[in-house]
Amino acid sequence: MRVVVVGATGLIGSLTVARLRDHGVEVVTVSRADAVDVSTGQGLERAVSGAEVVVDVTDAPSREQTVSTRFFTATTGHLLKAAATAGAEHYVVLSVVGADRVGSGYFRAKAAQEDLARRATVPWTLVRATPFHESVEAIATDGIRPDGVHVPPLLMRPVSTDEVAAAVAHAAVGLPQFGVLEVAGPEELRLEEATGELLAVLGRSGPVVADTRAPFFGAVVGEQDLLPGPHAHLGHRTFAEWLKSR
Ligand SMILES: NC(=O)c1ccc[n+]([C@@H]2O[C@H](COP(=O)([O-])OP(=O)(O)OC[C@H]3O[C@@H](n4cnc5c(N)ncnc54)[C@H](OP(=O)(O)O)[C@@H]3O)[C@@H](O)[C@H]2O)c1
């Protein structure tokens, strides 16, 4: 089996490549370092030729809604065309839990990406992950204000990138689902509390402010919006374990 991983140098991409190699499949890596640009389609047809499976784990250069929507719409269009031309039998996309219900910011862009994949002629599978452990730090950094760190009050199941990559690799070697597989962390946490634990580990002072107007990846997110459904695959690595190892 020949699997092309697009976004192979990324956080999830590099781990997915390793997991796929563990499955014994032939992996072709694609990123701009390989002179392939999925935004323009440059070099893509050649890179994807001979692929049985195409895995999209790219990410946009910004969380801003217009920029990320432009990125995911262009890249998915180019990738689907190249996958169809190559005669690929399976197209796997990594998306985010909440793409179907958070109507703004980066989530809107991921919904546009999902819509294109659903309409693909190549059989497809969507893997939706909850926010990675690392995203708590990204949100905290975005939320720094003179009076403290502002984060939206919401529930989440932060997940390990390694467990997300394992789920993506598992989906890629399996049959197309024509549907959504969810992967999530083992425990439900409040973002405000997780942020407080992170700041303590970083030795930073200052209060965490629960702020309903604070954005999450450029979006207005409701308290339950980032929780997966009842059939999600739950990983094992806790946020506390990640904090200890970072
Ligand atoms: N962060 C979260 O909490 C979270 C949660 C759920 C799902 N996700 C999803 O996970 C996916 C992967 O995220 P990540 O953090 O692993 O991303 P990342 O580390 O930023 O990696 C992005 C990858 O995309 C490649 N890429 C970007 N622009 C490209 C272009 N124009 N042409 C070719 N390759 C390009 C990059 O390669 P080069 O720069 O080397 O070209 C890199 O390999 C995203 O789609 C995101 O929506 C994220």
The ligand as an SDF file (V2000), in Angstrom:
LIG
                    3D

 48 52  0  0  0  0  0  0  0  0999 V2000
   -4.1730   22.2450   16.9720 N   0  0  0  0  0  0  0  0  0  0  0  0
   -5.1730   21.5030   17.3940 C   0  0  0  0  0  0  0  0  0  0  0  0
   -5.5110   21.4950   18.5890 O   0  0  0  0  0  0  0  0  0  0  0  0
   -5.9390   20.6370   16.3980 C   0  0  0  0  0  0  0  0  0  0  0  0
   -7.0070   19.8580   16.8640 C   0  0  0  0  0  0  0  0  0  0  0  0
   -7.6760   19.0310   15.9560 C   0  0  0  0  0  0  0  0  0  0  0  0
   -7.2600   18.9800   14.6180 C   0  0  0  0  0  0  0  0  0  0  0  0
   -6.2210   19.7500   14.1910 N   0  0  0  0  0  0  0  0  0  0  0  0
   -5.8200   19.6830   12.7660 C   0  0  0  0  0  0  0  0  0  0  0  0
   -4.5740   19.0360   12.6400 O   0  0  0  0  0  0  0  0  0  0  0  0
   -4.0430   19.3550   11.3540 C   0  0  0  0  0  0  0  0  0  0  0  0
   -2.5260   19.3400   11.4130 C   0  0  0  0  0  0  0  0  0  0  0  0
   -2.0870   20.3100   12.3560 O   0  0  0  0  0  0  0  0  0  0  0  0
   -0.5620   20.4030   12.7910 P   0  0  0  0  0  0  0  0  0  0  0  0
   -0.5390   21.1570   14.0780 O   0  0  0  0  0  0  0  0  0  0  0  0
    0.1080   19.0800   12.6900 O   0  0  0  0  0  0  0  0  0  0  0  0
    0.0100   21.3740   11.6420 O   0  0  0  0  0  0  0  0  0  0  0  0
    1.5070   21.9120   11.4800 P   0  0  0  0  0  0  0  0  0  0  0  0
    2.4100   21.3430   12.5030 O   0  0  0  0  0  0  0  0  0  0  0  0
    1.4260   23.3870   11.3190 O   0  0  0  0  0  0  0  0  0  0  0  0
    1.9420   21.2810   10.0770 O   0  0  0  0  0  0  0  0  0  0  0  0
    1.3600   21.7190    8.8820 C   0  0  0  0  0  0  0  0  0  0  0  0
    1.9470   20.9260    7.7290 C   0  0  0  0  0  0  0  0  0  0  0  0
    1.3600   21.4340    6.5080 O   0  0  0  0  0  0  0  0  0  0  0  0
    2.3950   21.7000    5.5810 C   0  0  0  0  0  0  0  0  0  0  0  0
    2.0060   22.7980    4.7140 N   0  0  0  0  0  0  0  0  0  0  0  0
    1.4910   24.0070    5.1030 C   0  0  0  0  0  0  0  0  0  0  0  0
    1.2750   24.7730    4.0120 N   0  0  0  0  0  0  0  0  0  0  0  0
    1.6370   24.0320    2.9380 C   0  0  0  0  0  0  0  0  0  0  0  0
    1.6400   24.2680    1.5340 C   0  0  0  0  0  0  0  0  0  0  0  0
    1.1980   25.4210    1.0100 N   0  0  0  0  0  0  0  0  0  0  0  0
    2.0830   23.2870    0.6980 N   0  0  0  0  0  0  0  0  0  0  0  0
    2.5320   22.1060    1.2200 C   0  0  0  0  0  0  0  0  0  0  0  0
    2.5300   21.8130    2.5320 N   0  0  0  0  0  0  0  0  0  0  0  0
    2.1090   22.7760    3.3790 C   0  0  0  0  0  0  0  0  0  0  0  0
    3.6070   22.0710    6.4450 C   0  0  0  0  0  0  0  0  0  0  0  0
    4.7770   21.8240    5.7660 O   0  0  0  0  0  0  0  0  0  0  0  0
    5.8570   22.9410    5.3380 P   0  0  0  0  0  0  0  0  0  0  0  0
    5.5770   24.1760    6.1560 O   0  0  0  0  0  0  0  0  0  0  0  0
    7.1500   22.2760    5.6270 O   0  0  0  0  0  0  0  0  0  0  0  0
    5.5730   23.1190    3.8940 O   0  0  0  0  0  0  0  0  0  0  0  0
    3.4580   21.0510    7.5720 C   0  0  0  0  0  0  0  0  0  0  0  0
    3.9840   19.8090    7.1580 O   0  0  0  0  0  0  0  0  0  0  0  0
   -4.6960   20.6900   10.9510 C   0  0  0  0  0  0  0  0  0  0  0  0
   -5.4450   20.5250    9.7720 O   0  0  0  0  0  0  0  0  0  0  0  0
   -5.6270   21.0390   12.1070 C   0  0  0  0  0  0  0  0  0  0  0  0
   -6.8570   21.5680   11.6800 O   0  0  0  0  0  0  0  0  0  0  0  0
   -5.5500   20.5700   15.0370 C   0  0  0  0  0  0  0  0  0  0  0  0
  1  2  1  0
  2  3  2  0
  2  4  1  0
  4  5  1  0
  4 48  2  0
  5  6  2  0
  6  7  1  0
  7  8  2  0
  8  9  1  0
  8 48  1  0
  9 10  1  0
  9 46  1  0
 10 11  1  0
 11 12  1  0
 11 44  1  0
 12 13  1  0
 13 14  1  0
 14 15  2  0
 14 16  1  0
 14 17  1  0
 17 18  1  0
 18 19  2  0
 18 20  1  0
 18 21  1  0
 21 22  1  0
 22 23  1  0
 23 24  1  0
 23 42  1  0
 24 25  1  0
 25 26  1  0
 25 36  1  0
 26 27  1  0
 26 35  1  0
 27 28  2  0
 28 29  1  0
 29 30  1  0
 29 35  2  0
 30 31  1  0
 30 32  2  0
 32 33  1  0
 33 34  2  0
 34 35  1  0
 36 37  1  0
 36 42  1  0
 37 38  1  0
 38 39  2  0
 38 40  1  0
 38 41  1  0
 42 43  1  0
 44 45  1  0
 44 46  1  0
 46 47  1  0
M  CHG  2   8   1  16  -1
M  END
$$$$
